[in-house]
């Protein structure tokens, strides 16, 4: 949702920054690696119960993620390899953050509540898989209520207010599952149109 509505506005801001970073010799892959390092730090800090400090590193993780594409465009180095690296890094970052939260809940709450962020990780991965598989088949699976940008914003809210962390995780799980259903229906309808078109031609 954020990606579709605000992408152009964000790009207009980060493009000039990307050009400056290129002049300073910063590469897109370097920024992606910095983001990964920040996500490891966020995981450890959250796991040890330092949620607000972990939130600070979550924000620091988001900055390179915003800029790496702009740097690649400014440097003329945009490639499928870079896009693959960036997408893979995003999945690793998501996993690290939610594992850090599971670690924290296991130590602070006990019981089975630590499975909640793991369930969220599983459904989030399903959303990413749906988009990747749909695009491979020639369909569009973008969109939905709880895409990655929304998940990061809402997760940051939960880290900022520890008492709300578990309710926020439940809220995210429900809306992320709904988004997975939205994408499934969207691709299913496109595929159904293709089947109908093929049958009418035969």
C-alpha positions as CSV (number, residue, x, y, z in Angstrom):
1,X,0.0,0.0,0.0
2,X,2.8,2.4,0.9
3,X,4.8,1.2,-2.0
4,X,2.1,2.1,-4.5
5,X,1.0,5.4,-3.0
6,X,4.3,6.9,-1.8
7,X,7.0,5.3,-4.0
8,X,7.2,8.2,-6.4
9,X,7.5,10.8,-3.6
10,X,10.1,8.8,-1.8
11,X,12.1,8.3,-5.1
12,X,12.1,12.1,-5.7
13,X,13.8,12.6,-2.3
14,X,16.3,9.8,-2.4
15,X,17.6,10.2,-6.0
16,X,19.6,13.3,-5.2
17,X,21.1,11.5,-2.1
18,X,21.9,8.6,-4.4
19,X,23.9,10.8,-6.7
20,X,25.8,12.3,-3.8
21,X,26.7,8.8,-2.4
22,X,27.9,7.7,-5.9
23,X,30.3,10.7,-6.0
24,X,31.5,9.6,-2.6
25,X,32.3,6.1,-3.9
26,X,29.4,4.3,-2.1
27,X,28.0,1.3,-4.0
28,X,24.5,-0.1,-3.8
29,X,25.8,-3.5,-2.7
30,X,27.7,-1.8,0.2
31,X,24.6,-0.2,1.4
32,X,22.7,-3.5,1.2
33,X,25.5,-5.1,3.3
34,X,25.3,-2.2,5.9
35,X,21.6,-2.8,6.2
36,X,22.2,-6.5,6.9
37,X,24.7,-5.6,9.6
38,X,22.3,-3.2,11.2
39,X,19.5,-5.9,11.2
40,X,21.8,-8.3,13.0
41,X,22.4,-5.6,15.6
42,X,18.7,-5.0,15.9
43,X,18.0,-8.7,16.3
44,X,20.5,-9.0,19.2
45,X,19.4,-5.9,20.9
46,X,15.7,-6.8,20.7
47,X,16.5,-10.4,21.8
48,X,18.2,-9.0,24.9
49,X,15.2,-6.8,25.8
50,X,16.6,-3.5,24.6
51,X,13.6,-2.8,22.4
52,X,13.9,0.9,21.9
53,X,17.6,0.6,21.0
54,X,16.6,-2.2,18.7
55,X,14.1,0.1,17.1
56,X,16.8,2.6,16.5
57,X,18.8,0.0,14.6
58,X,15.6,-1.0,12.7
59,X,15.4,2.6,11.5
60,X,19.0,2.5,10.6
61,X,18.3,-0.7,8.6
62,X,15.6,1.0,6.6
63,X,17.9,3.9,5.5
64,X,20.3,1.8,3.4
65,X,17.3,-0.1,2.0
66,X,15.8,3.1,0.8
67,X,19.0,4.3,-0.7
68,X,20.6,1.3,-2.4
69,X,18.2,1.4,-5.4
70,X,18.8,5.2,-5.9
71,X,22.6,4.6,-5.8
72,X,22.3,1.8,-8.3
73,X,20.3,4.0,-10.7
74,X,22.7,7.0,-10.2
75,X,25.7,4.8,-10.8
76,X,24.2,3.0,-13.8
77,X,24.7,-0.3,-12.1
78,X,21.1,-1.5,-11.8
79,X,21.0,-5.2,-12.6
80,X,19.1,-8.4,-11.9
81,X,21.9,-9.5,-9.7
82,X,21.6,-6.4,-7.5
83,X,17.8,-6.8,-7.4
84,X,18.2,-10.4,-6.3
85,X,20.7,-9.5,-3.6
86,X,18.5,-6.7,-2.3
87,X,15.4,-8.9,-2.2
88,X,17.2,-11.7,-0.5
89,X,18.7,-9.2,2.1
90,X,15.1,-8.0,2.8
91,X,14.0,-11.5,3.6
92,X,17.0,-12.1,5.9
93,X,16.3,-8.8,7.6
94,X,12.7,-9.7,8.2
95,X,13.7,-13.1,9.6
96,X,16.3,-11.6,11.9
97,X,14.0,-9.0,13.4
98,X,11.2,-11.5,14.1
99,X,13.6,-14.1,15.5
100,X,14.9,-11.3,17.8
101,X,11.4,-10.7,19.0
102,X,10.8,-14.4,19.5
103,X,14.0,-14.5,21.5
104,X,12.8,-11.6,23.7
105,X,9.3,-13.1,24.2
106,X,10.8,-16.5,25.1
107,X,12.9,-14.9,27.9
108,X,10.3,-12.3,29.1
109,X,7.0,-14.1,28.7
110,X,7.8,-17.8,28.4
111,X,5.3,-20.4,27.2
112,X,4.3,-20.6,23.5
113,X,3.9,-16.9,22.8
114,X,7.3,-17.0,21.1
115,X,5.5,-18.8,18.3
116,X,3.6,-15.7,17.4
117,X,6.4,-13.9,15.6
118,X,7.4,-17.2,14.0
119,X,3.9,-17.5,12.6
120,X,4.1,-13.9,11.3
121,X,7.4,-14.7,9.7
122,X,5.8,-17.7,7.9
123,X,2.9,-15.7,6.6
124,X,5.2,-12.8,5.6
125,X,7.3,-15.3,3.6
126,X,4.1,-16.5,1.9
127,X,3.4,-13.0,0.7
128,X,6.8,-12.7,-0.8
129,X,6.6,-16.1,-2.4
130,X,3.2,-15.2,-4.0
131,X,4.6,-12.1,-5.6
132,X,7.7,-13.9,-6.9
133,X,5.8,-16.9,-8.3
134,X,3.2,-14.7,-9.8
135,X,5.7,-12.5,-11.6
136,X,7.5,-15.7,-12.8
137,X,4.2,-16.8,-14.4
138,X,3.6,-13.3,-15.9
139,X,1.0,-12.1,-13.3
140,X,0.8,-9.1,-11.0
141,X,0.6,-9.8,-7.3
142,X,1.6,-6.4,-5.9
143,X,-0.5,-4.6,-3.3
144,X,-2.4,-5.5,-0.2
145,X,-3.0,-4.0,3.3
146,X,0.1,-5.3,5.0
147,X,3.1,-5.2,2.6
148,X,6.7,-5.0,3.9
149,X,6.8,-1.2,4.4
150,X,3.6,-1.4,6.5
151,X,5.0,-4.3,8.5
152,X,8.2,-2.4,9.4
153,X,6.2,0.7,10.5
154,X,3.8,-1.3,12.7
155,X,6.6,-3.4,14.1
156,X,8.5,-0.3,15.0
157,X,5.4,0.9,16.9
158,X,5.3,-2.3,18.9
159,X,9.0,-2.0,19.7
160,X,8.5,1.5,20.9
161,X,5.8,0.6,23.3
162,X,6.7,-2.8,24.9
163,X,3.3,-3.3,26.5
164,X,1.7,-3.2,23.1
165,X,4.2,-5.6,21.4
166,X,2.1,-8.8,21.6
167,X,-1.2,-7.1,20.5
168,X,0.7,-5.4,17.7
169,X,2.0,-8.8,16.6
170,X,-1.5,-10.3,16.6
171,X,-2.7,-7.3,14.6
172,X,0.1,-7.8,12.1
173,X,-0.6,-11.5,11.8
174,X,-4.2,-11.0,11.0
175,X,-3.6,-8.3,8.4
176,X,-0.7,-10.1,6.9
177,X,-2.8,-13.3,6.4
178,X,-5.5,-11.1,4.9
179,X,-2.9,-9.6,2.5
180,X,-1.8,-13.2,1.5
181,X,-5.4,-14.0,0.7
182,X,-5.8,-10.7,-1.3
183,X,-2.8,-11.6,-3.4
184,X,-4.0,-15.2,-4.0
185,X,-7.4,-13.9,-5.2
186,X,-5.8,-11.3,-7.4
187,X,-3.5,-13.8,-9.2
188,X,-6.3,-16.5,-9.3
189,X,-8.5,-14.0,-11.1
190,X,-5.8,-13.2,-13.6
191,X,-5.1,-16.8,-14.2
192,X,-8.9,-17.5,-14.7
193,X,-9.1,-14.8,-17.3
194,X,-6.2,-16.5,-19.2
195,X,-7.8,-19.9,-19.1
196,X,-11.1,-18.4,-20.3
197,X,-9.3,-16.6,-23.2
198,X,-7.5,-19.8,-24.1
199,X,-10.7,-21.8,-24.1
200,X,-12.5,-19.2,-26.3
201,X,-9.7,-19.3,-28.9
202,X,-9.6,-23.1,-29.1
